[in-house]
Amino acid sequence: MREVVAIGERLDQLGVEKRSLLVIPCFHHRETLLDCPELCRWLSLEQARGREIVLHGYYHDEQDVETRATEVFWRRVYTAGEAEFLRLPRKVMVERLWKGKELFALLGWDLWGFVAPAWLFSVDLLEVLPLLGFRYTTRLTGIIVLGEKRRHIPSQSLCWSSRSLWRRVVSWGWNRWLARCVRGADPVRIAIHPGDFREKTLWKEIDRVLGNLLALGYQSSSYRDYVAS
């Protein structure tokens, strides 16, 4: 939680007032949000300040899900075993989404969107989400507005990886190039993880990218506000 609060404080200093906070109900089958009252209080205060709370998977891991040979890269290398919604049976998918909705409602949090871990999911998810009242989801390459007429808004997300040295080096270079490519795009999405703050080289780069975008006139927005507009 310390890193999350520190990131929030820095975003406040930069003037990034609006943002979406992706929340996992039961990270890696450990304690649930209800076991973390301090975090829940902080998130409730963030919502009161106009920040959006988004359901981000349920467990954020692939426990009890068999890996196919064709999915090894995405599920073992790209995500290190965290592509929770890539191949869930439809029934299990609905159960986890519903449990997440119930937990958010219990905590008094508004819920508009769902973001799958690593942005990886099966086609079934796009059919299930609107039936459960979700209004949008996202992929690495865009925002998907749900409803009678589904819309895809192109938007490549900048996302760094702090899990290992080679991931840090590659993601630093990739996102430095990508940040130049997306200038002028609407919207530009920045994904920040708690681990990014612990790696000072990565955090310095993220801080620089945010500063440059703000200097270009970009204004912050949550997914909810962007979709609603």
GIDA-V269786 format. One record per pair of residues at least 4 apart in sequence whose ideal C-beta (glycine too) atoms are under 8 Angstrom apart, sorted by the first residue. I is the first residue (numbers start at 1). J is the second residue. Records with the same first field share a line. If there is no record, write none. Layout:
BEGIN
I=J / J
END
This chain:
BEGIN
1=5 / 36 / 38 / 39 / 42
2=6
3=7 / 194 / 195 / 197 / 198
4=8 / 42 / 194
5=9 / 42
6=10 / 197
7=11 / 192 / 194 / 196 / 197
8=12 / 46
9=13
10=14 / 207
11=16 / 19 / 210
12=16 / 17
14=207 / 210 / 211 / 214
15=214 / 220
16=210 / 214 / 220
17=50 / 220
18=50 / 51 / 52 / 220 / 221 / 222 / 225
19=51 / 52 / 220 / 222
20=51 / 52 / 53 / 54 / 113 / 222 / 223 / 224
21=43 / 46 / 51 / 52 / 53 / 54
22=54 / 56 / 115
23=33 / 43 / 53 / 54 / 55 / 56
24=56 / 57 / 58 / 59 / 60
25=32 / 33 / 55 / 58 / 59 / 99 / 100 / 103
26=30 / 31 / 32 / 33 / 58 / 59
27=31 / 59 / 60
28=59 / 60 / 61 / 63
29=59 / 61 / 63
31=35 / 36
32=36 / 103
33=39 / 40 / 103 / 107
34=40 / 103 / 106
36=40
37=41
38=42
39=43
40=44 / 107
41=45
42=46
43=47 / 53 / 107 / 109
44=48 / 107 / 108 / 109
45=49
46=51 / 53
47=51 / 52 / 53 / 109 / 110
50=222
51=222
52=110 / 112 / 113 / 222 / 223 / 224 / 225
53=104 / 109 / 110 / 111
54=111 / 112 / 113 / 114 / 115 / 223
55=97 / 100 / 101 / 104 / 111 / 113 / 114 / 115
56=60 / 114 / 115 / 116 / 117
57=84 / 85 / 96 / 115 / 116 / 117
58=84 / 96 / 97 / 99 / 100
59=63 / 84 / 96
60=82 / 84 / 117
61=81 / 82 / 84
62=67 / 75 / 81 / 82 / 83 / 84 / 86
65=84 / 87 / 88
67=71 / 72 / 75 / 76
68=72 / 87
71=75 / 83 / 86 / 87
72=76 / 77
73=77 / 78
74=78 / 79 / 83 / 86 / 118 / 120
75=79 / 81 / 83 / 86
76=80 / 81
78=83 / 118
79=83 / 117 / 118 / 120
80=163
82=117 / 118
83=87 / 116 / 117 / 118 / 120
84=88 / 116 / 117
85=93 / 116 / 117 / 120 / 121 / 122 / 125
86=116 / 120 / 121 / 122
87=122
88=92 / 93 / 96 / 122
89=93
90=94 / 124 / 128
91=95
92=96
93=97 / 122 / 124 / 125 / 128
94=98 / 128 / 132
95=99
96=100
97=101 / 114 / 128 / 129 / 132 / 134
98=102 / 132
99=103
100=104 / 114
101=105 / 111 / 132 / 133
102=106
103=107
104=109 / 110 / 111
105=109 / 111
110=224
111=133 / 134
112=134 / 135 / 136 / 223 / 224 / 227
113=134 / 135 / 136 / 137 / 138 / 223 / 224 / 227
114=129 / 134 / 136 / 137
115=119 / 137 / 138
116=120 / 121 / 125 / 137
119=138 / 139 / 140 / 157
121=125 / 126 / 137
123=127
124=128
125=129 / 137
126=137 / 144 / 146 / 150
127=131
128=132
129=134 / 137 / 146
130=134 / 135 / 146 / 147
134=146
135=145 / 146 / 147 / 224 / 227
136=143 / 144 / 145 / 146 / 223 / 227
137=143 / 144 / 146
138=142 / 143 / 144 / 157 / 189 / 223
139=144
140=156 / 157 / 159
141=154 / 155 / 156 / 157
142=152 / 153 / 154 / 155 / 156
143=152 / 153 / 155 / 187 / 189 / 223 / 226 / 227
144=150 / 151 / 152 / 153
145=150 / 151 / 152 / 153 / 227
146=150
153=187
155=185 / 187 / 188 / 189
156=178 / 181 / 182 / 185 / 189
157=189 / 190 / 191
158=175 / 178 / 179 / 182 / 188 / 189 / 190 / 191 / 209
159=171 / 175 / 191 / 193
160=168 / 171 / 172 / 175 / 191 / 192 / 193 / 196 / 202 / 205 / 206
161=167 / 168 / 170 / 171
162=167 / 168 / 193 / 195 / 196 / 198 / 199 / 202
163=167 / 195
164=168
165=169
166=170
167=171
168=172 / 199 / 201 / 202
169=173
170=174
171=175 / 202
172=176 / 201 / 202 / 205
173=177
174=178
175=179 / 205 / 209
176=180 / 205
177=181
178=182
179=183 / 209 / 212
182=188
183=188 / 213 / 216
187=221 / 226
188=213 / 218
190=206 / 209 / 210 / 213
192=196 / 197 / 206
194=198
195=199
196=202 / 203 / 206
197=203
198=203
199=203
200=204
201=205
202=206
203=207
204=208
205=209
206=210
207=211
208=212
209=213
210=214
211=215
212=216
213=218
214=218
221=225 / 226
222=226
223=227
224=228
225=229
END
